Amino acid sequence: MVETKEIQLDAKGYCDIIDITDELQKAVQNSKMSAGTITAFCPGSTGGITTIEYEPGLLKDLPEFFEKLLPSDRSYHHDETWHDGNGFSHMRSALIGPSLTVPFVGKKLTLGTWQQVIFLHFDNKNRRRNLILQMVGE
């Protein structure tokens, strides 16, 4: 069985971090399945999905890490093509990836105690983002 759902997020620019764990759990809970996997996917090339411990220190550390690794204030070849100044956001997105799959059993995500699923909005402006949640199971 396959079920697909879409969620909308209002994201701020420059590495907004949004905890989407509850949205995934609600989708699983409201599905017709008790066991399977849920995949969260971000259409587009300036967002990413991963897991962290969603706590204040990491909410500061992660953006600082990306700024050191792929600075927003330098020029990228992408910027020469489109002149939109967001080459860094495409690079960051490529590093993290656009999706994550989590197993669920008994209608419950199998995440670790301190593990939350997050969406990272890397673009240089605020945007409404639509994420696709797809569940496969029985």
C-alpha positions as CSV (number, residue, x, y, z in Angstrom):
1,M,0.0,0.0,0.0
2,V,1.2,3.5,-0.8
3,E,-0.1,6.8,0.7
4,T,1.1,10.3,-0.2
5,K,0.5,13.5,1.6
6,E,1.8,17.1,1.2
7,I,2.7,19.5,4.0
8,Q,3.4,23.2,3.7
9,L,6.1,25.1,5.6
10,D,6.8,28.8,5.8
11,A,10.6,29.0,5.9
12,K,13.0,31.9,6.5
13,G,16.1,32.3,4.4
14,Y,19.7,31.4,5.2
15,C,19.5,28.0,6.9
16,D,16.1,28.0,8.6
17,I,15.7,24.8,10.6
18,I,12.2,23.4,11.0
19,D,11.4,20.3,13.1
20,I,9.0,18.2,11.0
21,T,9.0,15.1,13.2
22,D,5.5,15.7,14.5
23,E,4.2,16.1,10.9
24,L,5.7,12.8,9.9
25,Q,4.3,11.1,13.0
26,K,0.8,12.5,12.3
27,A,0.9,11.3,8.7
28,V,1.9,7.8,9.9
29,Q,-0.8,7.8,12.7
30,N,-3.5,8.9,10.2
31,S,-2.5,6.4,7.5
32,K,-4.1,3.0,7.0
33,M,-0.7,1.3,7.6
34,S,0.8,0.0,10.9
35,A,4.3,-0.8,9.6
36,G,6.4,0.5,6.7
37,T,8.5,3.4,5.8
38,I,7.8,7.1,5.4
39,T,9.9,9.3,3.0
40,A,10.0,13.0,3.4
41,F,11.0,14.7,0.1
42,C,11.6,18.3,-0.8
43,P,10.9,19.3,-4.4
44,G,13.5,21.9,-5.4
45,S,17.2,22.3,-5.0
46,T,17.6,24.7,-2.1
47,G,16.3,22.6,0.8
48,G,17.5,19.5,2.6
49,I,16.1,16.9,5.1
50,T,18.1,15.1,7.8
51,T,18.1,14.3,11.5
52,I,19.6,16.0,14.5
53,E,18.9,16.4,18.2
54,Y,16.7,19.5,17.9
55,E,18.2,21.6,20.7
56,P,19.4,25.2,21.0
57,G,23.1,24.5,20.7
58,L,22.8,22.5,17.5
59,L,20.3,25.1,16.1
60,K,23.3,27.5,16.3
61,D,26.0,25.0,15.4
62,L,24.5,23.8,12.2
63,P,24.1,27.2,10.4
64,E,27.6,28.2,11.6
65,F,29.0,24.9,10.1
66,F,27.3,25.6,6.7
67,E,28.5,29.2,6.7
68,K,32.1,28.0,7.3
69,L,31.9,25.2,4.8
70,L,30.0,27.0,2.0
71,P,29.9,30.7,2.8
72,S,27.0,32.8,1.6
73,D,29.1,35.8,0.9
74,R,31.3,34.4,-1.8
75,S,30.6,34.0,-5.5
76,Y,29.6,30.7,-7.0
77,H,29.4,29.8,-10.7
78,H,25.6,29.3,-10.3
79,D,25.4,33.0,-9.5
80,E,27.1,34.0,-12.8
81,T,24.4,32.0,-14.6
82,W,21.2,33.1,-12.8
83,H,22.4,36.2,-10.9
84,D,20.2,35.2,-7.9
85,G,23.0,35.1,-5.3
86,N,22.0,31.7,-4.0
87,G,24.7,29.4,-5.3
88,F,25.6,28.6,-1.7
89,S,22.1,27.3,-1.0
90,H,22.3,24.9,-4.0
91,M,25.6,23.6,-2.7
92,R,24.3,23.1,0.8
93,S,21.2,21.3,-0.4
94,A,23.4,19.0,-2.6
95,L,25.4,18.1,0.5
96,I,22.4,17.2,2.7
97,G,20.1,15.8,0.1
98,P,16.4,16.3,-0.6
99,S,14.9,13.4,1.3
100,L,15.0,11.0,4.3
101,T,13.3,7.7,4.9
102,V,12.3,6.5,8.4
103,P,10.8,3.1,9.2
104,F,7.7,2.9,11.4
105,V,6.3,0.0,13.4
106,G,3.0,0.0,15.3
107,K,2.2,3.4,13.7
108,K,5.2,4.9,15.5
109,L,8.4,6.3,13.9
110,T,11.5,4.3,14.9
111,L,13.6,7.4,15.7
112,G,16.1,7.4,18.6
113,T,15.3,9.2,21.8
114,W,17.1,12.4,20.9
115,Q,16.6,12.2,17.1
116,Q,14.2,14.6,15.3
117,V,13.7,15.0,11.5
118,I,14.4,18.5,10.3
119,F,13.9,20.4,7.1
120,L,16.7,22.9,6.3
121,H,15.8,25.9,4.1
122,F,19.0,27.1,2.6
123,D,17.7,29.7,0.1
124,N,18.5,33.4,0.5
125,K,14.9,34.5,0.9
126,N,11.7,33.5,2.8
127,R,9.6,30.9,0.9
128,R,6.6,28.7,1.3
129,R,7.9,25.1,0.8
130,N,5.8,22.1,0.0
131,L,7.2,18.7,1.2
132,I,6.0,15.4,-0.1
133,L,5.4,12.6,2.5
134,Q,5.1,9.2,1.0
135,M,4.4,6.1,3.1
136,V,4.8,2.5,1.9
137,G,3.7,-0.4,4.0
138,E,1.0,-2.6,5.3
